[in-house]
Amino acid sequence: MKNMKLRLIVMNFLEFAVWGAYLTSMGNYLANHGMGMNIGWFYSIQGIVSLFMPAIMGIVADRWIPAQKLLSLCHLLAGVFMISAGVYGYMAVDAVMFAPLFCLYTLSVAFFMPTLALSNSVAYNALDVAGLDTVKDFPPIRVFGTVGFIATMWIVDLCGLQSTSWQYVVSGGLSLLLAAYALTLPACPVKGKPEKEQTWVEAMGLEAFSLFKQKKMAVFFIFSMLLGMCLQVTNGYANPFLDSFKNIPEFVDTFAVAHPNLLISVSQICEAVCILFIPFFLKRFGIKSVMLMAMFAWVLRFGLFGLGNPSFPMVLLFVLSCVVYGFAFDFFNISGSLYVDQEADKNLRSSAQGLFVMMTNGFGATIGTLSAQAIVNHFVYSEEVQQAGAMVTWNGWQTSWYIFAGFALLVAVAFWIVFPKTPVQKDVK
């Protein structure tokens, strides 16, 4: 049993190490190679492919290819395409073009995003085979995914790869390693075709959209999408923001400028820690209050970036921004998932969870990232601002962060007014 837990820890570590190698540092590379105005496209494509690829691969895993083999195949393809993107960037040097890099990256992400769900399926099956309790034993295993994410963030930073395409090669290499490792995990059953032939709407789980007929759930999902617009903003722009200070002499030798990924990793560390506080806050305050805490945490996340700078003690505002990220991310995603589980009809619970992910990581993250791109392009990457100098660029970054904070504040206030209060005793089973 302990051996099975260790094997799943390794799988989760590698799964999220693949993601951590580029997710927070890719914006730095793009900004330093003339593609700062296209950062939003690279991050929004994750949301776009999440609208359909995980569902399609889920059907394939259920009917034709065992989940552990499909996990291996997806990582094999994701790794090959990601390494190809890295090699292209390395060979092109400063002449790297958007179209070929984006194409290779998109193909990689299209096969990587389904593995987030497939790895969970493989883990649940393995725990069942070992006679372990998934509810009790999986969360401590999943924490090592965050550890893996942080580990590759640090490696990319300390090895000086943040502004190079080698971060893609690191990610792709880890994908190939996991592709081989996944084949050693316990076999997952294939259910085959259902006894009753399903329509495409049923197979894709789209019948969950009937939940929009309930006013309370419709309001919740709309706010989930609005808050989901915040999810990828700092992943895409925090690193290039910190890197931009290297053009201001008084900040060039500061820790935040030299090692932005190490600073940003405080966000992921706090994310892992905050998970432990969720049961207490849910029992004490209820789901609505906990989600409001998450929304106001997003206000602080963005606002503190605008207020701070890399010099001491103002850099502590950046650190505090990273600390509140744990509350902003976990309190929204986990409490929101719990609310959906409690309020949706039993026959629609799984589909409702998929709808929650679709609204947040799909529609929300895509719309939010592209909107953030338009704002940053206008205030930071426009030709007029770039020619005006580093201080004007810094002012542009500040304006952008304040706009993001203002949006999060409006969402929080609207949610507080519109969303009905749920009795505390209903919040946690």
QUIBEL-V633997 format. One record per backbone hydrogen bond with DSSP energy under -0.5 kcal/mol. CO is the residue of the C=O (numbers start at 1). NH is the residue of the N-H. E is the energy in kcal/mol with one decimal. If there is no record, write none. Layout:
((CO & NH & E) (CO & NH & E))
This chain:
((1 & 5 & -2.1) (2 & 6 & -2.3) (3 & 7 & -2.2) (4 & 8 & -2.1) (5 & 9 & -2.2) (6 & 10 & -2.1) (7 & 11 & -1.8) (8 & 12 & -2.6) (9 & 13 & -2.6) (10 & 14 & -2.4) (11 & 15 & -2.6) (12 & 16 & -2.0) (13 & 17 & -1.6) (14 & 18 & -1.9) (15 & 19 & -0.7) (16 & 20 & -2.6) (17 & 21 & -1.3) (19 & 22 & -1.4) (19 & 23 & -2.3) (22 & 26 & -2.5) (25 & 28 & -0.7) (25 & 29 & -1.5) (26 & 30 & -2.6) (27 & 31 & -2.6) (28 & 32 & -1.8) (29 & 33 & -0.5) (30 & 33 & -1.0) (30 & 35 & -2.9) (31 & 34 & -0.8) (35 & 38 & -1.8) (36 & 39 & -1.1) (38 & 41 & -0.7) (38 & 42 & -1.3) (39 & 43 & -1.5) (40 & 44 & -2.7) (41 & 45 & -1.6) (43 & 46 & -0.7) (43 & 47 & -0.7) (44 & 47 & -0.6) (44 & 48 & -2.0) (45 & 49 & -2.5) (46 & 50 & -1.2) (47 & 51 & -0.5) (48 & 51 & -1.3) (49 & 52 & -1.2) (49 & 53 & -2.5) (52 & 56 & -2.3) (53 & 57 & -2.7) (54 & 58 & -1.9) (55 & 59 & -1.8) (56 & 60 & -2.1) (57 & 61 & -2.4) (58 & 62 & -1.9) (59 & 63 & -2.1) (60 & 64 & -2.7) (60 & 65 & -2.2) (62 & 191 & -1.9) (62 & 192 & -1.7) (66 & 69 & -0.7) (66 & 70 & -2.4) (67 & 71 & -2.7) (68 & 72 & -1.6) (69 & 73 & -2.4) (70 & 74 & -2.8) (71 & 75 & -2.1) (72 & 76 & -2.2) (73 & 77 & -2.4) (74 & 78 & -2.9) (75 & 79 & -2.7) (76 & 80 & -2.2) (77 & 81 & -2.3) (78 & 82 & -2.3) (79 & 83 & -2.6) (80 & 84 & -2.0) (81 & 85 & -2.0) (82 & 86 & -2.2) (83 & 87 & -2.9) (84 & 88 & -2.5) (85 & 89 & -2.3) (86 & 90 & -2.2) (87 & 91 & -2.6) (88 & 92 & -2.5) (89 & 93 & -1.4) (92 & 95 & -2.6) (93 & 96 & -0.8) (97 & 101 & -1.3) (98 & 102 & -3.1) (99 & 103 & -2.3) (100 & 104 & -2.2) (101 & 105 & -2.4) (102 & 106 & -2.6) (103 & 107 & -2.1) (104 & 108 & -1.8) (105 & 109 & -2.7) (106 & 110 & -2.5) (107 & 111 & -1.1) (108 & 111 & -0.6) (108 & 112 & -1.8) (109 & 113 & -2.6) (112 & 115 & -1.6) (112 & 116 & -0.6) (113 & 116 & -1.2) (113 & 117 & -0.5) (114 & 117 & -0.7) (114 & 118 & -2.4) (115 & 119 & -2.6) (116 & 120 & -0.7) (117 & 121 & -2.1) (118 & 122 & -2.6) (119 & 123 & -2.1) (120 & 124 & -2.9) (121 & 125 & -2.3) (122 & 126 & -2.3) (123 & 127 & -2.4) (124 & 128 & -2.1) (125 & 129 & -2.5) (126 & 130 & -1.8) (127 & 132 & -3.1) (128 & 131 & -1.3) (132 & 134 & -0.7) (133 & 137 & -3.2) (134 & 138 & -1.9) (137 & 141 & -0.8) (138 & 141 & -0.7) (138 & 142 & -2.7) (139 & 143 & -1.7) (141 & 144 & -1.2) (142 & 145 & -2.0) (142 & 146 & -0.8) (143 & 147 & -1.6) (144 & 148 & -2.1) (145 & 149 & -2.1) (146 & 150 & -2.5) (147 & 151 & -2.5) (148 & 152 & -2.0) (149 & 153 & -1.6) (150 & 154 & -2.4) (151 & 155 & -2.2) (152 & 156 & -2.6) (153 & 157 & -1.9) (154 & 158 & -3.4) (155 & 159 & -2.0) (156 & 161 & -2.9) (156 & 162 & -0.6) (157 & 160 & -1.8) (161 & 164 & -1.7) (161 & 167 & -0.5) (162 & 29 & -0.6) (164 & 167 & -0.9) (165 & 168 & -1.3) (165 & 169 & -0.9) (166 & 170 & -2.4) (167 & 171 & -2.1) (168 & 172 & -2.9) (169 & 173 & -2.6) (170 & 174 & -1.9) (171 & 175 & -1.9) (172 & 176 & -2.1) (173 & 177 & -1.8) (174 & 178 & -2.4) (175 & 179 & -2.3) (176 & 180 & -1.6) (177 & 181 & -2.2) (178 & 182 & -2.8) (179 & 183 & -0.6) (180 & 183 & -0.7) (181 & 184 & -2.0) (182 & 185 & -1.3) (189 & 191 & -0.5) (195 & 197 & -0.6) (199 & 203 & -2.7) (200 & 204 & -2.1) (201 & 206 & -2.3) (201 & 207 & -0.6) (202 & 205 & -1.1) (205 & 208 & -1.3) (206 & 209 & -1.9) (207 & 210 & -1.9) (208 & 211 & -2.3) (209 & 212 & -1.7) (210 & 213 & -1.9) (211 & 214 & -1.7) (213 & 215 & -0.6) (214 & 218 & -2.8) (215 & 219 & -2.6) (216 & 220 & -2.0) (217 & 221 & -2.7) (218 & 222 & -2.1) (219 & 223 & -2.3) (220 & 224 & -2.1) (221 & 225 & -2.1) (222 & 226 & -2.2) (223 & 227 & -2.7) (224 & 228 & -2.0) (225 & 229 & -0.8) (226 & 229 & -0.7) (227 & 230 & -2.0) (228 & 231 & -1.1) (230 & 233 & -0.9) (230 & 234 & -0.6) (232 & 236 & -2.0) (233 & 237 & -2.2) (234 & 238 & -2.0) (237 & 241 & -1.8) (238 & 242 & -2.3) (239 & 243 & -2.6) (240 & 244 & -1.5) (242 & 245 & -1.2) (243 & 246 & -1.7) (244 & 247 & -1.5) (245 & 248 & -2.0) (247 & 249 & -0.6) (248 & 251 & -2.3) (248 & 252 & -0.9) (249 & 252 & -0.6) (251 & 254 & -1.9) (254 & 258 & -2.2) (255 & 259 & -3.1) (259 & 263 & -1.7) (260 & 264 & -2.7) (261 & 265 & -1.9) (263 & 266 & -1.5) (264 & 267 & -2.0) (264 & 268 & -0.6) (265 & 269 & -2.2) (266 & 270 & -2.4) (267 & 271 & -1.8) (268 & 272 & -1.9) (269 & 273 & -1.7) (270 & 274 & -2.8) (271 & 275 & -1.0) (273 & 276 & -1.5) (274 & 277 & -1.3) (274 & 278 & -0.8) (275 & 278 & -0.7) (277 & 281 & -2.2) (278 & 282 & -2.8) (279 & 283 & -2.2) (280 & 284 & -2.3) (281 & 285 & -2.9) (281 & 286 & -0.8) (282 & 286 & -1.3) (286 & 290 & -2.1) (287 & 291 & -2.6) (288 & 292 & -2.0) (289 & 293 & -2.2) (290 & 294 & -1.8) (291 & 295 & -2.2) (292 & 296 & -2.6) (293 & 297 & -1.9) (294 & 298 & -1.7) (295 & 299 & -1.4) (296 & 300 & -1.9) (297 & 301 & -2.7) (298 & 302 & -2.1) (299 & 303 & -2.8) (300 & 304 & -2.7) (301 & 305 & -0.8) (302 & 306 & -1.6) (303 & 307 & -1.8) (304 & 308 & -2.1) (311 & 315 & -2.1) (313 & 316 & -1.9) (314 & 317 & -1.6) (314 & 318 & -0.6) (315 & 318 & -0.6) (315 & 319 & -1.9) (316 & 320 & -2.6) (317 & 321 & -2.0) (318 & 322 & -1.9) (319 & 323 & -2.0) (320 & 324 & -2.4) (321 & 325 & -0.8) (322 & 326 & -0.6) (323 & 326 & -1.1) (323 & 327 & -0.6) (324 & 328 & -2.6) (325 & 329 & -3.0) (326 & 330 & -2.0) (327 & 331 & -1.5) (328 & 332 & -0.6) (329 & 333 & -2.3) (330 & 334 & -2.5) (330 & 335 & -0.7) (331 & 335 & -0.6) (332 & 336 & -1.8) (333 & 337 & -1.7) (334 & 338 & -2.2) (335 & 339 & -2.2) (336 & 340 & -2.2) (337 & 341 & -2.2) (338 & 342 & -1.9) (339 & 343 & -2.3) (340 & 344 & -2.2) (345 & 348 & -2.0) (345 & 349 & -0.5) (346 & 349 & -0.9) (348 & 352 & -3.1) (349 & 353 & -2.1) (350 & 354 & -1.8) (351 & 355 & -2.2) (352 & 356 & -2.3) (353 & 357 & -2.1) (354 & 358 & -2.4) (355 & 359 & -2.6) (356 & 360 & -2.0) (357 & 361 & -1.9) (357 & 362 & -1.2) (358 & 363 & -2.6) (359 & 364 & -2.1) (360 & 365 & -2.0) (362 & 366 & -1.8) (363 & 367 & -2.7) (364 & 368 & -2.8) (365 & 369 & -2.4) (366 & 370 & -2.1) (367 & 371 & -2.2) (368 & 372 & -2.7) (369 & 373 & -2.2) (370 & 374 & -1.8) (371 & 375 & -2.0) (372 & 376 & -2.9) (373 & 377 & -2.8) (374 & 378 & -1.6) (375 & 379 & -2.5) (376 & 380 & -2.8) (376 & 381 & -1.7) (377 & 382 & -0.5) (382 & 386 & -2.5) (383 & 387 & -1.9) (384 & 388 & -0.9) (385 & 388 & -0.5) (385 & 389 & -0.7) (386 & 389 & -0.5) (389 & 393 & -1.8) (390 & 394 & -2.4) (391 & 395 & -2.0) (392 & 396 & -1.9) (393 & 397 & -2.2) (394 & 398 & -2.5) (395 & 399 & -2.4) (396 & 400 & -2.2) (397 & 401 & -2.6) (398 & 402 & -2.4) (399 & 403 & -2.0) (400 & 404 & -2.3) (401 & 405 & -2.4) (402 & 406 & -2.5) (403 & 407 & -2.2) (404 & 408 & -2.2) (405 & 409 & -2.2) (406 & 410 & -2.3) (407 & 411 & -2.3) (408 & 412 & -2.2) (409 & 413 & -2.5) (410 & 414 & -2.5) (411 & 415 & -2.6) (412 & 416 & -2.4) (413 & 417 & -1.8) (414 & 418 & -2.9) (415 & 419 & -2.2) (423 & 426 & -1.5) (424 & 427 & -1.6) (424 & 428 & -0.6))
